[in-house]
Amino acid sequence: MRPASPNKALAAIPVTVADLIERRLRMADLLFALASLKVTEAASSGAAKK
């Protein structure tokens, strides 16, 4: 048995523009949440040192 060609494998994955936009927005939300968490941690650790 030979593996499916890449074109057939990709054709089996339906990706719409809306799916791509949603993925990008989720990634942006995740990055924003991580950045704000680091800022909050830095601010709280700076306040604890004073």
Secondary structure as UniProt FT lines:
FT   HELIX           6..11
FT   HELIX           17..49
//
